[in-house]
Amino acid sequence: MAMAQRIEPLLHPVELRRLRPTQMTVGFIEVERKQHAWRQQVAEAGGEYLGRHMIPVVIGPKQVPWLIDHHHLALALLREGVEHVLVSVVAKLDHLPRDRFLTFLDNRNWLHPYDAKGQRQPLKALPKRLDDLADDPYRSLAGEVRRAGGYAKSPTPYAEFLWADFLRGRVSTRQIARHYPRALAKALDAVRSHEAAYLPGFAGVEE
C-alpha cells in the first residue's frame, strides 16, 4: 500500500464534531487546562493559536477524518464552542474497508483502545464522538507529573498513557480526587524510582 510521509495540511476547516477519536479516554483535568489556555488566547490571538495547533488526522472510509493526536485539545476546543479546526492529513485510507482500516491503524500504533481502567477493549468500542471520551484521572496525573519534571517528553506514541498505567497501581483514585497535591508528590516519587526505568522519558536514577 502506498502512503505519503506527509500530505500538505488542508487549508479549509473541518468540523470538530466530524472528528472520530482513536482512543477511549482523556484526562479531564488536562482538557480543562487546555480550555483555560484557549480562553487566554481567543480574544487577541485565537486564529494564530489554532494555526499553531493543527490537528493530525487519517482519512478513513466514507471520508471520515480520524483524529490520531491532540485529543485533549480537540475536546477542549469543542467544549469552548469552537466549531472548526485546521487539520493535517497524515494518510488517506478511505479506500480500505472499515475492518482493514482499523487493523492498519492499530498496527501503526495510531489506536489506543484502552478504557479508564487501562484494559484493552474491542475496536468497536471506540467512541464515535469527541464528547464520548471518558475520563482517566491517571492520564491527567501523568501529564501533571511530566510538567513537574518527573519524566521527559517522549516521541513514543501514547507515552503519557504508559506513565498513567504505571501510576495506576501506585496512587489511589481516592487520593487523586481528594488530596491532589499529595497524590502528585507520591506520583513524582514513583516515577523517579528504578521500577519506572523502562518507560519512555525516564528521568530518575537507574540502579
SEDONU-578683 format. One line per field, with one value per residue (C-alpha): residue in one letter; x, y, z. Coordinates in Angstrom, 1 decimal. Last residue first. Example, Ala and Ser with C-alpha at 12.3 -4.5 7.8 and 13.67 -1.06 7.14 Angstrom:
<rs>
res	c(s|a)
east	c(13.7|12.3)
north	c(-1.1|-4.5)
up	c(7.1|7.8)
</rs>
This chain:
<rs>
res	c(e|e|v|g|a|f|g|p|l|y|a|a|e|h|s|r|v|a|d|l|a|k|a|l|a|r|p|y|h|r|a|i|q|r|t|s|v|r|g|r|l|f|d|a|w|l|f|e|a|y|p|t|p|s|k|a|y|g|g|a|r|r|v|e|g|a|l|s|r|y|p|d|d|a|l|d|d|l|r|k|p|l|a|k|l|p|q|r|q|g|k|a|d|y|p|h|l|w|n|r|n|d|l|f|t|l|f|r|d|r|p|l|h|d|l|k|a|v|v|s|v|l|v|h|e|v|g|e|r|l|l|a|l|a|l|h|h|h|d|i|l|w|p|v|q|k|p|g|i|v|v|p|i|m|h|r|g|l|y|e|g|g|a|e|a|v|q|q|r|w|a|h|q|k|r|e|v|e|i|f|g|v|t|m|q|t|p|r|l|r|r|l|e|v|p|h|l|l|p|e|i|r|q|a|m|a|m)
east	c(20.1|18.7|18.2|15.2|14.4|12.5|11.4|9.9|9.3|11.7|13.3|10.0|10.9|14.2|12.2|11.8|8.2|7.2|8.5|6.7|3.5|3.6|4.0|1.2|-1.1|-0.3|-1.1|-4.3|-5.7|-9.4|-9.8|-6.2|-6.2|-9.4|-8.1|-5.3|-1.6|0.7|-1.3|-2.5|0.8|2.4|-0.7|-0.6|3.0|2.2|-0.8|1.6|3.8|0.8|3.1|6.8|8.0|8.9|8.5|10.8|9.9|9.0|9.8|6.6|5.2|5.7|3.9|1.0|0.5|0.7|-1.9|-4.3|-3.8|-4.3|-7.7|-9.0|-12.1|-14.2|-14.4|-18.0|-17.6|-15.1|-17.6|-17.8|-16.2|-14.0|-15.9|-15.8|-12.0|-12.6|-11.3|-7.9|-7.9|-6.2|-9.0|-10.3|-10.5|-7.9|-8.4|-5.3|-5.1|-2.4|0.1|0.7|-0.6|-3.8|-4.3|-3.9|-6.4|-8.8|-8.6|-8.8|-12.1|-13.5|-12.9|-10.0|-10.3|-10.7|-7.1|-5.7|-2.7|-1.2|-3.8|-3.0|-6.2|-7.5|-10.2|-13.9|-16.8|-15.1|-17.7|-15.4|-16.3|-15.3|-12.0|-11.2|-12.2|-9.8|-7.0|-7.3|-7.5|-4.3|-3.3|-4.6|-8.0|-9.9|-11.4|-14.4|-14.1|-16.7|-13.9|-10.9|-9.0|-6.2|-5.9|-3.3|-4.7|-3.0|-2.0|-0.1|-2.8|-5.4|-3.4|-3.0|-6.7|-7.4|-4.8|-6.5|-9.7|-9.1|-5.7|-6.5|-9.7|-7.7|-5.2|-8.1|-9.7|-6.3|-6.1|-9.7|-8.7|-5.8|-8.1|-10.4|-7.7|-8.5|-10.1|-11.2|-8.6|-8.7|-11.4|-13.5|-13.5|-16.8|-17.8|-14.7|-15.9|-13.0|-11.5|-10.1|-6.4|-5.8|-2.3|0.1|0.4|3.2|5.0|2.8|1.3|1.4|0.0)
north	c(1.1|3.7|7.2|9.1|10.9|8.2|9.7|6.5|3.8|1.0|2.9|3.1|0.5|2.3|5.0|8.5|7.8|6.7|9.8|12.1|10.1|10.4|14.2|14.4|12.4|14.6|17.7|16.0|15.1|14.3|13.1|11.9|10.3|8.5|7.3|5.6|6.1|3.2|0.8|3.2|5.1|2.8|2.8|6.6|6.5|4.3|6.6|9.6|7.8|7.3|7.2|7.4|10.9|11.5|14.4|13.9|12.5|13.8|17.3|18.9|19.2|15.4|14.7|16.9|14.9|11.6|12.9|13.8|10.4|8.8|10.6|8.7|10.5|9.0|10.2|10.5|14.2|13.6|11.4|7.8|6.3|3.2|0.1|-1.5|-1.8|-4.3|-3.2|-3.1|-2.5|0.5|1.1|4.2|2.1|1.1|1.2|3.3|3.5|5.0|2.4|1.6|-1.9|-0.5|2.0|-0.8|-3.0|-0.2|0.4|-3.4|-3.6|-0.4|-1.5|0.5|3.1|5.9|5.4|8.9|9.5|12.2|14.8|18.0|19.6|23.1|23.4|24.2|24.6|26.2|26.3|26.0|22.4|21.6|23.4|21.4|18.2|18.9|19.9|16.7|14.6|16.1|13.0|10.5|12.1|10.1|12.1|10.4|10.3|7.4|5.1|6.7|10.0|10.0|13.1|15.4|18.6|21.9|23.6|26.7|27.8|27.4|29.7|32.2|32.3|32.8|35.5|38.5|37.3|33.6|33.3|33.3|31.3|28.8|28.2|27.7|25.1|23.4|23.1|21.8|19.1|18.1|17.9|15.7|13.2|11.5|8.2|5.8|6.4|6.8|9.6|10.4|14.0|15.2|17.2|19.3|20.4|20.7|24.0|24.6|24.8|21.1|20.4|19.0|15.3|13.8|10.5|9.5|6.0|3.4|0.0)
up	c(39.9|37.5|38.8|37.6|34.4|32.4|29.1|27.8|30.5|31.3|34.3|36.1|38.7|39.3|41.1|39.7|38.5|42.0|43.9|41.5|41.9|45.6|45.4|42.8|45.0|48.0|45.9|44.6|48.0|47.5|43.9|43.3|46.8|46.2|42.7|44.6|43.6|43.0|40.9|38.3|38.3|35.8|33.7|33.6|32.6|29.6|28.9|28.8|26.3|23.9|20.9|21.8|20.9|24.6|27.0|29.9|33.3|36.7|35.8|37.2|33.7|33.3|36.7|35.6|32.4|34.3|36.8|34.0|32.4|35.8|36.1|33.0|31.9|29.1|25.5|24.2|23.7|21.0|19.0|17.8|20.9|20.3|21.5|18.0|18.5|21.2|24.6|26.2|30.0|31.5|33.9|32.1|28.9|26.4|22.6|21.8|18.0|15.8|16.8|13.1|13.6|15.2|12.4|9.9|11.8|11.9|8.1|7.4|9.4|7.8|4.3|2.8|0.0|2.6|3.6|3.1|5.4|7.6|6.8|8.7|10.1|10.5|13.1|13.0|15.5|18.6|21.4|24.3|24.9|21.3|21.8|24.9|23.2|20.3|22.6|24.7|21.6|20.2|18.2|15.7|14.9|12.3|9.5|7.8|4.0|3.9|5.0|6.7|6.3|8.9|11.0|12.6|14.3|13.6|16.8|15.7|13.3|16.1|18.3|15.5|15.0|18.7|19.1|20.7|22.3|22.0|23.7|27.4|26.9|24.9|27.7|30.2|27.9|27.6|31.4|31.4|29.0|31.1|34.2|32.1|31.3|28.1|27.3|24.5|21.8|18.1|18.2|15.2|14.0|12.5|15.5|15.1|11.7|9.3|8.1|4.7|4.1|4.4|5.5|2.9|3.0|5.0|4.5|1.7|1.6|-1.0|0.0)
</rs>
